[in-house]
Each structure stands twice: as C-alpha cells, then as structure tokens.
Amino acid sequence: MGHMILGLITLLAMYFIWSSIFQGRTYFGNYTFSSMMTYMILVRFLHFVKRGDIGRLIADEIKEGNLSGYLVKPVSYLRWWFATFWADRVFEFILRILMLSLFLVFFPKIFEFPGISRFLLVLFFLVISLFLNYLFNVLIASFAFFVTDVRLFRSSLLMVFDFLAGSVVPLDLMPGLLGKIGMLLPFQFWVYLPIKIYQNQVSLSKFFQSLILYLGWIVVLVLLLRFLWKKGIKNYEAIGQ
C-alpha cells in the first residue's frame, strides 16, 4: 500500500512538472500533454513489472545461510521463488488495475484509453517482461555468492535499469546514442515498449523485431544465470555459509 501512495504522490508531482513544460507549446518531441501524462501514468502502473524485491530476498537468504535448508529438500529453490514471484505480481497487478480505473474515471481528458484489443496486447508484453524481471532478480542475487554485501551494487544497478527502461524519460526523447542503446537493451520491455504499444506507436515490423530481440535476451540471460548459479552453489558449499 505504501508503494501505491508513493506512486500517486509521484504522479501528482509529474503532472505539475509536465504542465509547466507544456505551457506555451502543444508538442514536446512527438508528445502532447495528454500522451505524456498517459505515458507517466502507465510508468507508475508498470512499477510492479520492474521491482527488485525478490532479488533482495534471495540475496539475503544466500548471505544468511538459509539457502542450505532448501538444498537438502526435494524442491527446486529457483522454481519455488518463481511461483512466489508470480503470486506476488498477479496480486499487485489487480491492485494497479483498480488504480488505473480510477484515473480513467477522474482524469478522462489527460489519460487515453486505446481500446480492449490493444490493451490485451499490452498485457501479453507485460507477461513476457515479468519473465525478464525474474531473471534479472535472480542474476543480481547470484552475486551474493561471491561478495559480502550486494545491497549497494543491487540498488545502483536497479537505478540504471530503471532509467534505461524509460521510466524517467521516454527512450525516444533521450539524446541520440543513449536512446539507441536503450532500444537494444532488454529493459525497454519493462516500461517503454508496452507503453508505446498502448499508445499505438509500434508498427507490426517493430513488434516482431522486438519479439526476436526479447527471445535473444532470454537465451543470453538463462545461460548466464545457469553459469553463475552453478558456480555460486559450489562456492557456497565450499565456504560453508
């Protein structure tokens, strides 16, 4: 609930900031005030997609030695966390749908609704972006096998990821090279790409190119996770945490 209240306060702040920016102008880049506020509202809606709490909890269990209890049980540790991750995200998704509905009722002039079919397409991208989020959570947590404390490292990475996802500024408003790099990285699937699909600014060719890019990143991240986790478990057993 604290996240929800903070999100609403942030949205109010963004409303006043962008109201000031749009005074005396109709467009900022290719955004109108209405489309920019729609973007910012959806950034808050998508916050649950990019959260890193699961990674923090896994890292704490590794650091405190609680992982040992799972290693002797006939259960996959990562699969157990995968199920926990999805249960948590589905619950928060329902809460954020309620929040989104309130904006549709009270702010119909600044929040654009694209129709059910495109909204369902956005939901599809949300599902696949959650897989990426889980992989990144576990990858970051895996560094707890090798370093004493990953909290500062984790927080720094999440701030960079959040920026490159388009949470602060849309990727198409970033300076040339930075925007191009952001378009090649997987973080755009958390925020920028679902919102651009919602706003009907993704062509069919771009849609399929994005799916190919997504699958490529999934393969890379799964292989990297398997390597780090296998090496980490050996290191964990060797030092006897």
Backbone torsions as a table, in degrees:
resi	resn	phi	psi	omega
1	MET	NA	-34.6	177.5
2	GLY	-60.0	-39.8	178.0
3	HIS	-61.6	-39.0	-178.1
4	MET	-65.6	-44.7	-179.5
5	ILE	-65.0	-44.1	177.8
6	LEU	-60.8	-38.7	178.5
7	GLY	-62.6	-41.6	179.3
8	LEU	-66.2	-39.9	177.4
9	ILE	-64.3	-42.4	178.2
10	THR	-61.2	-41.3	179.5
11	LEU	-63.7	-39.6	177.5
12	LEU	-62.6	-41.8	178.0
13	ALA	-63.0	-43.7	179.6
14	MET	-64.8	-34.2	178.4
15	TYR	-60.6	-46.6	-178.5
16	PHE	-70.8	-36.4	178.8
17	ILE	-63.8	-48.9	-177.0
18	TRP	-74.7	-26.9	173.7
19	SER	-61.7	-40.7	178.4
20	SER	-66.6	-42.7	-179.4
21	ILE	-63.5	-37.6	-175.6
22	PHE	-86.4	-0.7	177.4
23	GLN	-64.5	124.9	179.1
24	GLY	82.5	4.3	177.9
25	ARG	-142.1	151.8	179.1
26	THR	-94.4	-35.0	-176.7
27	TYR	-123.6	146.2	167.3
28	PHE	-126.8	107.8	-166.7
29	GLY	66.0	-127.5	175.7
30	ASN	-107.2	22.2	-178.3
31	TYR	-107.2	136.3	165.5
32	THR	-89.0	171.3	177.6
33	PHE	-60.5	-41.0	-179.5
34	SER	-63.5	-46.0	-178.6
35	SER	-69.4	-33.3	177.6
36	MET	-69.0	-41.1	178.5
37	MET	-67.6	-35.6	174.2
38	THR	-60.2	-43.5	178.5
39	TYR	-59.7	-48.6	-176.3
40	MET	-67.2	-36.9	176.3
41	ILE	-63.0	-41.5	-179.6
42	LEU	-71.3	-28.6	173.8
43	VAL	-58.3	-45.1	178.4
44	ARG	-68.1	-38.3	177.8
45	PHE	-60.0	-37.4	-176.0
46	LEU	-87.2	7.2	-178.5
47	HIS	-57.4	-36.4	-177.7
48	PHE	-65.9	-21.2	-179.2
49	VAL	-71.7	-30.4	-172.3
50	LYS	-111.7	10.4	179.4
51	ARG	-64.1	151.6	-177.8
52	GLY	-117.3	24.0	-175.4
53	ASP	-67.9	-35.3	179.6
54	ILE	-62.6	-41.2	177.8
55	GLY	-60.8	-39.5	178.8
56	ARG	-64.6	-42.7	-178.7
57	LEU	-66.7	-41.3	178.7
58	ILE	-65.7	-43.1	179.1
59	ALA	-61.0	-40.4	178.9
60	ASP	-64.2	-39.2	179.8
61	GLU	-67.1	-37.2	177.5
62	ILE	-66.3	-46.5	-177.7
63	LYS	-63.4	-40.0	-175.7
64	GLU	-85.8	-3.8	178.2
65	GLY	84.6	5.7	-178.7
66	ASN	-71.1	-15.2	178.4
67	LEU	-61.9	-28.7	-177.4
68	SER	-56.1	-37.6	-179.0
69	GLY	-63.9	-28.9	179.4
70	TYR	-81.0	-31.6	-175.4
71	LEU	-66.9	-23.2	-178.8
72	VAL	-97.1	3.8	-179.8
73	LYS	-104.8	151.7	180.0
74	PRO	-79.4	53.1	-179.4
75	VAL	-141.5	142.1	177.9
76	SER	-78.7	120.8	-178.3
77	TYR	-60.3	-46.8	-177.3
78	LEU	-70.2	-33.2	176.4
79	ARG	-69.0	-36.3	177.7
80	TRP	-62.8	-44.5	178.3
81	TRP	-68.9	-31.5	177.3
82	PHE	-62.2	-44.2	178.5
83	ALA	-66.2	-40.8	178.1
84	THR	-63.1	-43.2	179.2
85	PHE	-56.8	-48.4	-177.4
86	TRP	-69.0	-37.2	177.8
87	ALA	-61.8	-42.8	179.7
88	ASP	-65.6	-44.2	-176.3
89	ARG	-69.9	-36.2	178.6
90	VAL	-65.0	-41.8	178.1
91	PHE	-61.5	-45.9	-179.1
92	GLU	-68.5	-32.6	177.4
93	PHE	-59.3	-42.4	179.1
94	ILE	-62.0	-42.8	178.7
95	LEU	-62.6	-40.1	-176.9
96	ARG	-75.5	-27.4	172.5
97	ILE	-63.5	-39.1	176.6
98	LEU	-63.7	-41.6	178.2
99	MET	-63.0	-41.8	179.5
100	LEU	-64.3	-38.3	178.8
101	SER	-62.3	-36.5	178.0
102	LEU	-63.7	-39.5	178.7
103	PHE	-67.3	-35.7	178.0
104	LEU	-64.9	-34.0	-178.3
105	VAL	-78.2	-45.4	-171.1
106	PHE	-93.7	-21.8	-178.8
107	PHE	-129.0	55.9	-176.1
108	PRO	-65.9	-21.7	-176.8
109	LYS	-83.1	-22.1	-178.9
110	ILE	-110.9	-6.0	179.0
111	PHE	-119.8	119.7	-174.5
112	GLU	-95.4	133.7	175.8
113	PHE	-109.1	125.7	-170.6
114	PRO	-85.8	-9.6	-174.3
115	GLY	109.7	159.9	-172.8
116	ILE	-64.8	-43.6	-173.9
117	SER	-61.5	-44.8	-179.8
118	ARG	-71.8	-33.3	177.3
119	PHE	-63.1	-37.5	177.1
120	LEU	-66.7	-33.9	176.5
121	LEU	-65.7	-39.3	175.5
122	VAL	-62.3	-41.0	179.0
123	LEU	-61.6	-36.9	176.3
124	PHE	-59.9	-45.2	179.5
125	PHE	-68.3	-30.0	176.4
126	LEU	-63.8	-42.0	180.0
127	VAL	-61.1	-47.1	-177.2
128	ILE	-72.3	-28.3	177.8
129	SER	-70.1	-28.1	177.2
130	LEU	-67.5	-32.9	174.5
131	PHE	-61.2	-42.7	177.4
132	LEU	-62.1	-42.9	-179.3
133	ASN	-61.0	-42.8	179.1
134	TYR	-62.0	-45.0	-179.9
135	LEU	-60.7	-43.8	179.3
136	PHE	-66.7	-37.4	176.9
137	ASN	-58.3	-48.0	-177.5
138	VAL	-71.3	-36.8	178.2
139	LEU	-60.2	-47.0	179.9
140	ILE	-64.5	-41.1	179.1
141	ALA	-63.3	-30.4	-177.9
142	SER	-61.2	-25.4	179.3
143	PHE	-67.6	-14.5	177.0
144	ALA	-66.8	-18.3	175.5
145	PHE	-68.5	-26.9	-168.5
146	PHE	-113.4	-19.7	179.6
147	VAL	-125.8	158.6	-175.3
148	THR	-69.4	-43.6	-176.2
149	ASP	-141.1	122.2	-177.0
150	VAL	-102.5	5.6	-172.5
151	ARG	-62.6	-47.6	-180.0
152	LEU	-66.5	-42.5	178.3
153	PHE	-60.5	-44.6	-179.4
154	ARG	-64.5	-46.5	-179.0
155	SER	-61.9	-41.1	179.5
156	SER	-64.2	-44.3	179.7
157	LEU	-63.0	-43.6	-177.9
158	LEU	-63.9	-34.3	176.6
159	MET	-65.6	-43.0	178.2
160	VAL	-65.2	-45.0	179.8
161	PHE	-60.1	-42.2	-178.6
162	ASP	-61.7	-43.1	179.0
163	PHE	-64.6	-44.9	-178.4
164	LEU	-73.2	-12.3	175.3
165	ALA	-80.5	-13.3	-178.4
166	GLY	92.5	21.3	-177.0
167	SER	-75.5	-33.0	-178.0
168	VAL	-89.7	-49.6	178.3
169	VAL	-134.7	134.0	176.0
170	PRO	-54.5	142.5	-176.1
171	LEU	-59.2	-31.6	-178.6
172	ASP	-78.7	0.0	171.9
173	LEU	-105.4	-3.5	178.7
174	MET	-76.7	154.4	176.1
175	PRO	-55.3	149.4	-171.3
176	GLY	-33.4	-68.2	-173.5
177	LEU	-65.9	-41.0	-179.7
178	LEU	-63.0	-41.9	178.0
179	GLY	-64.2	-39.8	179.9
180	LYS	-66.1	-39.7	177.5
181	ILE	-63.4	-43.9	179.4
182	GLY	-59.3	-34.4	-179.5
183	MET	-70.5	-18.9	-179.1
184	LEU	-95.5	-16.7	-177.4
185	LEU	-88.2	159.3	-175.2
186	PRO	-76.1	-12.2	-174.4
187	PHE	-68.0	-23.1	177.9
188	GLN	-59.8	-23.7	-179.6
189	PHE	-70.9	-18.6	-179.8
190	TRP	-77.2	-38.4	-172.1
191	VAL	-132.1	-63.7	-167.7
192	TYR	-60.0	-52.5	-174.7
193	LEU	-66.0	-46.4	176.6
194	PRO	-57.8	-37.1	-179.6
195	ILE	-69.8	-40.4	179.6
196	LYS	-66.5	-33.3	174.0
197	ILE	-66.0	-43.6	177.7
198	TYR	-57.0	-39.2	-177.6
199	GLN	-88.3	9.1	176.8
200	ASN	59.0	43.6	179.9
201	GLN	-119.7	24.1	177.0
202	VAL	-123.8	119.2	179.9
203	SER	-73.2	167.4	-179.9
204	LEU	-63.0	-40.8	179.3
205	SER	-65.0	-41.5	177.9
206	LYS	-64.6	-35.6	178.8
207	PHE	-60.3	-48.2	-178.6
208	PHE	-72.9	-33.2	174.4
209	GLN	-62.0	-38.9	179.0
210	SER	-66.3	-38.6	177.8
211	LEU	-64.0	-41.0	178.2
212	ILE	-64.0	-44.1	177.8
213	LEU	-60.9	-41.4	179.5
214	TYR	-61.1	-48.3	-179.5
215	LEU	-61.5	-38.4	177.6
216	GLY	-62.0	-43.9	179.4
217	TRP	-67.8	-35.8	178.0
218	ILE	-60.8	-45.2	179.4
219	VAL	-61.1	-48.0	-179.0
220	VAL	-60.3	-46.4	-176.1
221	LEU	-69.7	-37.6	177.9
222	VAL	-64.5	-44.1	178.9
223	LEU	-63.9	-41.6	179.2
224	LEU	-66.1	-40.8	179.1
225	LEU	-64.3	-44.4	179.1
226	ARG	-59.7	-41.6	-179.8
227	PHE	-64.9	-50.0	-177.4
228	LEU	-65.8	-41.0	-177.0
229	TRP	-67.9	-42.5	179.6
230	LYS	-64.0	-44.1	178.8
231	LYS	-67.5	-37.4	-179.3
232	GLY	-66.8	-40.5	178.9
233	ILE	-61.8	-40.9	177.6
234	LYS	-64.0	-41.6	179.3
235	ASN	-66.4	-38.4	-179.4
236	TYR	-64.1	-44.1	-179.3
237	GLU	-69.7	-34.8	-176.7
238	ALA	-67.8	-40.1	-175.9
239	ILE	-89.6	-7.6	172.4
240	GLY	62.9	47.5	178.0
241	GLN	-66.1	NA	NA
